[in-house]
Amino acid sequence: MNTIEKFNQHVMPTYGRLDIVLDKGSKQTATDEDGKQYIDFGSGIGTNSLGYCDSDWADAICAQARSIQHTSNYFYTKVQADFAAKLCETTGYNKVFFGNSGAEANECAIKLARKYSFDKYGKDANRNIIITLVNSFHGRTLATLSATGQDVFHNYFFPFLEGFVNVEANNIDDLKAKLAENKGKVCAVMFEFVQGEGGVCPLTKEFVDAIFEQCAEKDILTIADEVQTGVGRTGAVLTSKLFGVKPNITTLAKGLAGGVPVGACLADETCCDVLTKSTHGSTFGGNPLACAGGNVVLNKVSDPEFISEINRKGELFRKLLSEIDEVEGVDGLGLMIGVRLKTKKAADVLAQCAEKGLLILTAKEKLRFLPPLNISDENIISGMKIVKEVLEK
């Protein structure tokens, strides 16, 4: 059997995969097992934030693997302490809980928000509803699927957890109405500043401000799901900084450790001590390898010049896209880019780009680019030549 046949015989068919077997990578280029190279505009859905096998990142991971690879959270490790301190210092939060994925980070946020109201208002108050947005995506566990505001992800898995109410994104009247309908029962509002899986759809500043105004008045926690938007992706360490707000809770994952599984739930002074001994846990959370990789990512992303380059490169993408007639418009921030097309189907464009040596993503009917944060101008220009060629066929 070849690799694909062996894979399909033994791995559950939960993904629609391209017939490409990636074997190795260097910087922003992946190589398949036949030696064909691909410029990567997807970075493992925004996870390889420093591209493939960045030398500083790889050295840190290898050194940690030769030191100690796992301890469980019955013990302390210096690498986790350093990572937590750097993450809190970089983001301005008080404390963090480490898990292994965005879904786990969001599960933690949900539990934290509900316990905050339980502790403060009592069990009988039933103050446990979390408002999320239509078109949102928060993960694939049952709790985070329940929070997700897209029916396309819901089929087959009924019944879902109670306590989630959806509001239309950027609809302030709907937000106020749902808060009024559930007066005294809402513990948190959870949202993405840019809805990634929902189609790279940004929230408006007015809607974000309304969330924070309403929540401040009612002692409702704000939860920002920055699993896809965080860690420099949108041209700031956290996208909340671009909107001039600070949520009580921010969740991170994807690019945080440069390709090693990690999830982080950050909390401010309002709620950072809510989750006490035995109320939450994760066997692999804060794994030394992930923390070692995360320290390298944070060292680079906390550099203002690095962030400035992300924004400059995002503008280069937008300039090149504006020169293509088939492009109707571009959404997103920084290096989180959604491309609206006039006539072509995004899935077809993705397949044709892959044939020509470029890896891209889709989100709903849009093309989606989430390139490594340190992608070179040369690879942007070369990759965009392929996009232009495919779109102008």
Secondary structure as UniProt FT lines:
FT   HELIX           3..10
FT   STRAND          22..27
FT   STRAND          29..32
FT   TURN            33..34
FT   STRAND          37..40
FT   HELIX           43..46
FT   TURN            49..50
FT   HELIX           55..65
FT   TURN            66..67
FT   TURN            73..74
FT   HELIX           78..91
FT   STRAND          95..99
FT   HELIX           102..121
FT   HELIX           123..125
FT   STRAND          129..134
FT   HELIX           142..147
FT   HELIX           151..153
FT   TURN            154..156
FT   STRAND          164..167
FT   TURN            169..170
FT   HELIX           172..181
FT   TURN            182..185
FT   STRAND          186..191
FT   STRAND          194..195
FT   TURN            196..199
FT   STRAND          201..202
FT   HELIX           205..218
FT   STRAND          221..225
FT   TURN            227..234
FT   HELIX           239..243
FT   STRAND          249..252
FT   HELIX           254..257
FT   TURN            258..259
FT   STRAND          263..267
FT   TURN            269..273
FT   TURN            277..278
FT   TURN            285..286
FT   HELIX           288..301
FT   HELIX           304..322
FT   TURN            325..326
FT   STRAND          327..333
FT   TURN            334..335
FT   STRAND          336..341
FT   HELIX           346..355
FT   TURN            356..357
FT   STRAND          358..359
FT   STRAND          361..363
FT   TURN            364..365
FT   STRAND          366..369
FT   TURN            373..374
FT   HELIX           377..391
//
